[in-house]
Amino acid sequence: MRTVVVKTQRRPVAYAARSCTRVPVCNRAEAEVGNRVTFRCGAETDPRRDLTIEWLFNGKPLDLAGNPRLVVLTDNSLAITRTVPLDAGKYTCLAHTRLDNDFADTTLIVQGVPSPPELLRVDCNSFVAVIEWKPTLEWGTPVLSYFTQYNTGFDGENWEDGL
């Protein structure tokens, strides 16, 4: 709390003005694809001050009107219904009045099925097939290994494990 002195023509008037104080949100949150996640943002200020809460995603204001999955609740919490991998990132609760502002960040990790690798090259001959690929998006779930299979027939039914 800080004291602000306002000088008028008659006499100085002192009153106490509470700064915006944040209630810390967790630094990291995880959600599986399709689940709901809620970020809590509590801020207090002097009741005579208009407190405004704004939510940012990766440093930019959230487009709440353009995304029906994003909802600001009555307690200023942000809810994301049915998370998708692109929801992963840094969420910031920005609380401000005319006197000051404060913020709290949370990083959301959305866990989903990793994307298949991108095929770069395939070279085949009678006895050997050489394939080259690169990983793509992991969506919060690290890829620990890859398995290859091959089929030498024309039916597409009988697959065998590769090396």
N, C-alpha and C positions, 0 to 999 in steps of 0.2 A: 504494500500500500504506500502511496506517496501523497504528500500534501501539496495542493496547488493553491497558490495565492492569486486571487483576482483583484486587481486594483480598479476601483471605481472613483468617481469624482468625490464621493463622500468619505469613504474609508475602505481600507483593504478588507476583503472577506476571504477567510480561509475555509476550505472544505477538503475532506479526504476523498480522493478518487482512487478506486481500485483499478489496477491495470488488468487487462485481459490475462487471465491465468489459464493455462491449458491443463487439462487432465490428460496425462500421457496416454497415448494409444500404444499398443505393442509395436515394436519395430518391424515385425515380420508376421505375416499371416499366410496360411496355406489353405487352399480349397481345391477339391476335385472338380473337374469339368461337370457342369450341370447342377452343382450345389449352390446354395445361397451363402453369402458372406456379408457381415455387417461390420462397419467401422464406426466405433463410438468416438464422438468428439464432444467433450464437455468444456465449456468456457464460462467463466464468471467475470462479471464486471459490476461496477456501481450501477444500481438499478436505474439511475437517472440517465445513463448512457445507453444509446441504441447499439446493441451488440448484433453484428452481422457475421454469419458463418458462410464461408465459401469453400467448396471442394475443388481441388485441382487433381489432375491426372498427368503424371510426368511433367509437372510444372505449368500445365495449361488448364484453364477453366473447363470443368466437365460440361458436356452438352447434355443436360438433364432432359430437355424437351425432345431432343433427337434420339434418345435411347430409352425406351419404356422399361428396360431391365434395371435402370438406375433410379432409385427412389430415396429422397431425403425424408426421413421420418420426423415426427413432431419434436423429438429430443435432439434434432440436428444430426443424428447418425445417418450414415450413408449405407444403404442396402443394395447389393447387386444380386439380382435373382438369376438363376441359371447361368452361372459363370461359364465363360468360354476362354480359350487360351489367350486371346488378345486382350483380356481384362488384366493380365499380369502387368505389374509395373508399380510405380510409386504414387500413393494417394496422400494428399496433403489436406489437412483441415486447417483453414486459415480463419482465425477469429479476429475481428477488428472493430474498433470504435473510432470516433473522431480523434481520440487522444493517442491510441497506440494499437498495436496488433501483436499477435503471437500465432504460432503454428505448431503442428505435430505431423510427422510423416510416418507412414506404414508402407512397407513393401509387400505386395501381394504376389504369391507364387501360385499359379493355377496348374495343377497336376492333371495331365491327360495322357493319352496314348501318343507316343512320339510319332512324328511323320516318317514315312518310309524314306530310306536313303535315296539320293539322286544318282541315277545310273549315269556314269561318265563314259564307259567304254566296255564293249563286249567283243572278244576275238575268239572264234571257235574254229577248230579243225577236227579231224577224225577222232582224236584221243584226248584233247585238252581244250578246256574253255577257260579263258582268262577274263575276269570281270573286275571292273574298277568302279567304285562309288564313293560318294562323300556323304557324311551325315547331314541331316537337315535339322529342323526344329525339334527340340526334345520336350517342350511344353512342361518343364518342371520335373520330368522323370528321366534321369540319366540313362542312356543306353549303355549297358555293360558288355554286351557281345552281340554278334550277328551270327545267324545260321544260314547256310546256303543249301539249296537242294537242286537236283537236276533230274531231267527226264530225257531218256534216249529214244522213247517210242513216239508214236504219232497219236496215241489215244489221250494223252494228258492226264491219265489216271494214276500211273505208278511213278511216284517221285522217290528219289533216294537222297540221303544226306551227302553233301559235299564235304570237302576237307576244310 
